Amino acid sequence: MVLRAVICGLLATSLGLAAGCGSSRRSEPILGPPPLDEPPERRGEVVFMKQCNQCHPGGAGGLGPGLNNKPAPAAAIRLQIRSGLGAMPSFSEKEISDADVDAIIAYMMSIRTYEKGD
């Protein structure tokens, strides 16, 4: 009998505490994973490895010419990707989105190895 009263008392107390403890947050709950903003260079590296690395391994020359020693401006890189001048194939927006082209450009700018006087 005493044990039953103790259990009922503990249960009532724990339910009362649980109902009284709540978040002070009054807005909608945050759903989904937290946004992880990765730098565009990292995203660009992933896309580069998927789409470009076969011909320009690590930005160096291979089947295609080296890229990491060329001081090409972003507009020229974008034109080359979209138009595919010379032996390079063109890549449409369906193949590489505009955001991914921007990320590739950021990655290519980050791996440049040329000297300012070159």
C-alpha positions as a Markdown table, in Angstrom:
| # | Residue | x | y | z |
|---|---|---|---|---|
| 1 | Met | 0.0 | 0.0 | 0.0 |
| 2 | Val | 2.8 | 2.4 | 1.0 |
| 3 | Leu | 4.7 | 1.4 | -2.1 |
| 4 | Arg | 1.7 | 2.1 | -4.3 |
| 5 | Ala | 1.3 | 5.6 | -2.8 |
| 6 | Val | 5.1 | 6.3 | -3.3 |
| 7 | Ile | 4.9 | 5.3 | -6.9 |
| 8 | Cys | 1.7 | 7.3 | -7.5 |
| 9 | Gly | 3.4 | 10.3 | -5.9 |
| 10 | Leu | 6.5 | 10.0 | -8.0 |
| 11 | Leu | 4.5 | 9.6 | -11.1 |
| 12 | Ala | 2.3 | 12.6 | -10.4 |
| 13 | Thr | 5.4 | 14.7 | -9.5 |
| 14 | Ser | 7.3 | 13.6 | -12.7 |
| 15 | Leu | 4.3 | 14.4 | -14.9 |
| 16 | Gly | 3.9 | 17.8 | -13.2 |
| 17 | Leu | 7.5 | 18.6 | -13.8 |
| 18 | Ala | 7.4 | 17.4 | -17.4 |
| 19 | Ala | 4.4 | 19.6 | -18.1 |
| 20 | Gly | 6.0 | 22.6 | -16.4 |
| 21 | Cys | 9.3 | 22.3 | -18.3 |
| 22 | Gly | 9.0 | 23.6 | -21.8 |
| 23 | Ser | 10.9 | 25.7 | -24.2 |
| 24 | Ser | 10.7 | 29.4 | -24.0 |
| 25 | Arg | 10.7 | 29.4 | -27.8 |
| 26 | Arg | 7.4 | 30.7 | -29.2 |
| 27 | Ser | 8.1 | 30.6 | -32.9 |
| 28 | Glu | 7.8 | 27.7 | -35.3 |
| 29 | Pro | 10.2 | 24.8 | -34.6 |
| 30 | Ile | 13.3 | 24.6 | -36.8 |
| 31 | Leu | 12.9 | 21.6 | -39.1 |
| 32 | Gly | 15.5 | 19.7 | -41.1 |
| 33 | Pro | 19.2 | 19.6 | -40.8 |
| 34 | Pro | 21.1 | 22.8 | -40.0 |
| 35 | Pro | 22.2 | 24.7 | -43.1 |
| 36 | Leu | 25.9 | 24.0 | -43.7 |
| 37 | Asp | 27.3 | 26.7 | -45.9 |
| 38 | Glu | 30.3 | 25.2 | -47.6 |
| 39 | Pro | 32.7 | 27.6 | -49.3 |
| 40 | Pro | 32.1 | 27.8 | -53.1 |
| 41 | Glu | 35.7 | 26.6 | -53.6 |
| 42 | Arg | 34.8 | 23.2 | -52.0 |
| 43 | Arg | 31.6 | 22.9 | -54.0 |
| 44 | Gly | 33.6 | 23.9 | -57.1 |
| 45 | Glu | 36.2 | 21.2 | -56.4 |
| 46 | Val | 33.5 | 18.5 | -56.2 |
| 47 | Val | 32.0 | 19.6 | -59.5 |
| 48 | Phe | 35.4 | 20.1 | -61.1 |
| 49 | Met | 36.4 | 16.5 | -60.1 |
| 50 | Lys | 33.2 | 15.2 | -61.6 |
| 51 | Gln | 33.1 | 17.2 | -64.8 |
| 52 | Cys | 36.6 | 18.5 | -65.6 |
| 53 | Asn | 39.3 | 16.5 | -63.9 |
| 54 | Gln | 39.3 | 13.7 | -66.5 |
| 55 | Cys | 40.8 | 16.2 | -69.0 |
| 56 | His | 42.5 | 18.7 | -66.6 |
| 57 | Pro | 43.7 | 16.5 | -63.7 |
| 58 | Gly | 44.0 | 18.6 | -60.7 |
| 59 | Gly | 43.9 | 21.7 | -62.9 |
| 60 | Ala | 47.1 | 20.6 | -64.7 |
| 61 | Gly | 47.5 | 19.6 | -68.3 |
| 62 | Gly | 46.3 | 16.2 | -69.4 |
| 63 | Leu | 44.1 | 15.5 | -72.4 |
| 64 | Gly | 43.2 | 19.2 | -72.1 |
| 65 | Pro | 45.6 | 22.1 | -71.3 |
| 66 | Gly | 46.6 | 23.1 | -67.8 |
| 67 | Leu | 44.3 | 25.5 | -66.1 |
| 68 | Asn | 45.9 | 26.3 | -62.8 |
| 69 | Asn | 48.6 | 28.5 | -64.4 |
| 70 | Lys | 46.3 | 30.6 | -66.6 |
| 71 | Pro | 45.2 | 34.0 | -65.4 |
| 72 | Ala | 41.9 | 33.8 | -67.3 |
| 73 | Pro | 39.1 | 36.1 | -65.9 |
| 74 | Ala | 35.8 | 34.6 | -64.7 |
| 75 | Ala | 33.9 | 35.7 | -67.8 |
| 76 | Ala | 36.4 | 33.8 | -70.1 |
| 77 | Ile | 36.1 | 30.6 | -67.9 |
| 78 | Arg | 32.3 | 30.8 | -68.0 |
| 79 | Leu | 32.4 | 31.3 | -71.8 |
| 80 | Gln | 34.7 | 28.3 | -72.3 |
| 81 | Ile | 32.5 | 26.1 | -70.1 |
| 82 | Arg | 29.3 | 27.1 | -71.8 |
| 83 | Ser | 30.6 | 27.4 | -75.4 |
| 84 | Gly | 33.3 | 24.7 | -75.4 |
| 85 | Leu | 35.7 | 26.5 | -77.8 |
| 86 | Gly | 38.3 | 24.3 | -79.5 |
| 87 | Ala | 38.4 | 20.7 | -78.6 |
| 88 | Met | 36.6 | 21.1 | -75.3 |
| 89 | Pro | 32.9 | 20.1 | -75.2 |
| 90 | Ser | 30.3 | 22.7 | -74.2 |
| 91 | Phe | 28.3 | 22.1 | -71.0 |
| 92 | Ser | 24.7 | 23.2 | -70.9 |
| 93 | Glu | 22.8 | 24.5 | -67.8 |
| 94 | Lys | 21.3 | 21.0 | -67.6 |
| 95 | Glu | 24.7 | 19.5 | -67.3 |
| 96 | Ile | 26.3 | 22.1 | -65.0 |
| 97 | Ser | 24.1 | 24.7 | -63.3 |
| 98 | Asp | 25.0 | 28.4 | -63.3 |
| 99 | Ala | 25.7 | 28.1 | -59.5 |
| 100 | Asp | 28.0 | 25.2 | -60.2 |
| 101 | Val | 29.8 | 27.1 | -62.9 |
| 102 | Asp | 30.3 | 29.9 | -60.3 |
| 103 | Ala | 31.7 | 27.3 | -57.9 |
| 104 | Ile | 34.0 | 25.9 | -60.5 |
| 105 | Ile | 35.3 | 29.4 | -61.2 |
| 106 | Ala | 35.9 | 30.0 | -57.5 |
| 107 | Tyr | 37.8 | 26.7 | -57.2 |
| 108 | Met | 39.9 | 27.4 | -60.3 |
| 109 | Met | 40.8 | 30.8 | -58.9 |
| 110 | Ser | 41.8 | 29.2 | -55.6 |
| 111 | Ile | 44.2 | 26.6 | -57.3 |
| 112 | Arg | 46.0 | 29.1 | -59.5 |
| 113 | Thr | 49.8 | 28.7 | -59.3 |
| 114 | Tyr | 51.1 | 31.4 | -61.7 |
| 115 | Glu | 53.3 | 34.2 | -60.6 |
| 116 | Lys | 52.0 | 37.8 | -60.9 |
| 117 | Gly | 54.8 | 38.6 | -63.4 |
| 118 | Asp | 54.0 | 35.6 | -65.7 |
